[in-house]
Amino acid sequence: MVTLDLDTAWDLHPQVSVRPEPFGALLYHFGTRKLSFLKDRTLLSVVQSLSAAPSARDACTGAGISAADLPRYQQALGTLLASSMLVERAS
Amino acid sequence: MTILESRPNARSAFGAPAGTAAAPPKPGRLVDLFEYGLDSPICLTWELTYACNLSCVHCLSSSGRRDPRELTTDECKAVIDELERMQVFYVNIGGGEPTVRPDFWELVDYASEHHVGVKFSTNGVKITPEVAQRLVDSDYVDVQISLDGATAEVNDHVRGPGSYDTAMRAMQNLFDAGFENFKISVVCTRQNLPQLDEFKAIADKYKAQLRLTRLRPSGRGADVWEELHPLASQQRGLYDWLVAHGDNVLTGDSFFHLSAYGEALPGLNLCGAGRVVCLIDPVGDVYACPFAIHDDFLAGNVRSEGGFQQVWRHSDLFQKLRTPQTGGACTSCGFFDTCRGGCMAAKFFTGLPLDGPDPECVRGFGEDALTKRKEVDSIPKPDGDHSHRIPREPRSAGSRPVSLTLSLRRPESPPVSACEDNPLAGFRP
């Protein structure tokens, strides 16, 4: 299991497209040709705000995620990182 | 409930790797959301032409001859524009043999420029070393070579003389160019199921990925289904093989009817027709799925007002398909939740009721139902036949010379010039 560092700045991989859906979103990576599903609109807002946020933690806070829920979102972002959907951004 | 599903049950539905065993049923799983359909398909199949150099006996679209009404280059580009707007990430392009369209590469380039990925299926006829090199350089293009036997004997029986060599040459060209992870697509038949390990060896040799799909009684497949479809005794072996190779073999979510053998196979376990997938045929007709080319599953045409988006979002047929599936005769079966009564098209074209068991139901209910069919004559026939008018060479080895009778007919008038553009030239009422 990949653990994502919440205090690092992250970005979507440039080859990843996001398609919002009522249930969350579809993510498609044109390089790996893999698809992921976000099953939650809050996670979608986190993912969409990563590139502008100084850190993943800030993106989560900005999306209104409580401290109690944070580990769950950190784990979800870790899964995205493991499938190369996210890349570290030089901050 | 998880908030992210990066190895979703749905993944193999679009050709991504089959994953680990499907998650147990739970509220809020994707499959339940998908039953109501999506605003855009996850991926779709687009058959670009009915023209084909081969005459495979199981062709889903009964291809052979081009249809004069096929979408023009500009119309195809308009469809791509629309797919881009709808954020359809990629299309599975097939045919016919799509690469024989003169504008094929132009359309592939256009799709890539417009962020619509392309995976195209080919028998390999146009995959020269130059083309292979060009494909390596593109991020947006994936290739799938069709091969229905690990040996020429088994393959050519279904796909025609010489087709095995054509496919192998294409694979060699892709391999030499360094195109890794292209797909080798196998339709599983009674004759080739004993060759699964050999197929895997071929895929490994060319650094390709094996994709196994189910034989459907669709198109010309209806004529040979009885002869080619796997025996009940072979299905168990296929299931075990798929479970053993899970991660490395794609299935296009073909085999969810086999889930009744035990644990569910990775995949959507849902008929995605009109919900998350569909088919656009060469003349722009939109069908619920590639295996259901019949009026009953025709939702509309991309040439009509509102285009593809209108058809996808508002056609009566797709609205109707986006309701939770009821089990009918299968409701009481303990495996309904994973098998879902199997494939709609397989039932339809074998004359079985859509709310009953799949003809290849692993519990044998399908075979029962087949023997109890009332009128075999009333089985629906696939619509549209573009087969070559002249039958292919015999399917058995050892073709004989063709006898020709040459005759001389003296023309009554001089031949019309090839440059004549009057459509009535040479016509004498």
Interface residues (C-beta under 8 A of the other chain):
Chain A: Q15 S17 R19 E21 P22 F23 G24 L26 Y28 F30 G31 R33 K34 L35 S36 F37 L38 K39 D40 T42 L43 R72 Y73 A76 T79 L80 A82 S83 M85
Chain B: M1 T2 I3 L4 E5 S6 P8 A10 R11 F14 G15 A16 P17 G28 L30 L33 L38 D39 S40 I42 Q87 F89 Y90 H115 G117 K119 D139 Y140 D142
